[in-house]
Amino acid sequence: MKSRTMDQESLSALMDDELTLFEKHRQLTRLMRDHELQQQWQRYHLVRDELQHHLPQQFSLDLADSVAAVVAEEPLPQSEVEKVAVTSGWRRQLAAVAMVASVAGVALIALFVTQNVERSGVPITVASGENRTEKAGASLQQMRPYLVNHTALASGLRSQGFSPYVTLVGHHRQ
Amino acid sequence: MSDADVDLLLVRKVQQGDKAAFDLLVRKYQNRVLGVISQYIRHSGDIHDVAQESFISAYRAIGNFRGESAFYSWLYRIAVNTSKNWIKARGCRPPGSDIDVADAIDYGMEPLTNYDTPDTLIHSHQVAEVIGQVMEEMPQDLRLTITMREVEGMSYQEIAEAIDIPVGTVRSRIFRAREMIDNRIRPLMEGGD
């Protein structure tokens, strides 16, 4: 009985915002679970509204109950930010998948092109060390007929007053 | 006098999914909201419907309430907008035309929603009569304290300093005064009209 009176006195102090934050939380939790205290909360506010001249000419006693019945069927409240986050969630996932797919696609294309180039015989890597010397020798063999033809053509052109645009460079194997 | 902290605590609880906290806000502000709506709409059944719609709109939008203004100011705007929308939806002439808005509502058009009309209506003069009577019968120290609190809006500390009593005594007197009034109001509320 004494505890009940203390609850009611705390409720009265809560209405006046005269409790510590801890007491407010505790009293509100108690209030939300106790139907009788809720009725008292309503009546205390009714008296306050009358003393402060906020009462309408007529008022209904079952408004809170009818609102509570509708609210019980409502989904939990969400902020606009949360709504946007929920509705755009699938878009963000789709964008992430698209990005991953794009990167994978580029990688595949690059791999495909590289393999084709290597198959066509055009070197794509720089030879080093002994390999470089051997390859240079092979290239010289391939170029020799071209150089011979070019030299012959250049001498012909020089006699007609044209300068050859390629300077011949000698190649000496060590 | 401000109890905005309590409102904000309740709002945060609602935002965290506690519907019982919203019920406390409704019980706290229902009379004021009815008062606001009654400035636009005359029929008590319609006022009840629009008040219900206002509170449901508030519940749906409460996720966006950040506490930048007082909860009641926010709720007040919702009640005003709901009242105006209700008037428009019923095809009534807008304010400023040759028929007064309140008269336009009296034309008896179909209601916007199918919410039940209130089963129990109380006239404020009944409440005012009872409260006035109890205040007269109340010991003077209680009457003075509750008046300083509810009418003058003074804090417990201010009351304590003004009449030179401990803050604990102020708290106790205010509670006893409220209890005296509540004991007489309760039968009226439980019985209805």
Interface residues (C-beta under 8 A of the other chain):
Chain A: Q8 E9 S12 A13 L14 M15 D16 D17 E18 L21 K24 H25 L28 L31 M32 R33 Q38 Q39 Q40 W41 Q42 R43 Y44 H45 L46 V47 R48 D49 E50 L51 Q52 H54 L55 P56 Q57 Q58 F59 S60 L61 D62 L63 A64 S66 V67 A68 V70 V71 A72 E74 L76 P77 Q78 S79 E80 E82
Chain B: S2 D3 A4 D5 V6 L9 L10 K13 V14 Q15 G17 D18 K19 A20 A21 F22 D23 L24 V26 R27 K28 Y29 Q30 N31 R32 L34 G35 I37 S38 S44 I47 H48 A51 Q52 F55 I56 Y59 R60 A61 I62 G63 N64 Y115 D116 P118 D119 T120 L121 I122 H123 S124 H125 V127 A128 I131 T147 R149 E150 V151 S155 Y156 R171 S172 I174 F175 R178 E179 I181 D182 I185 R186 M189 G192
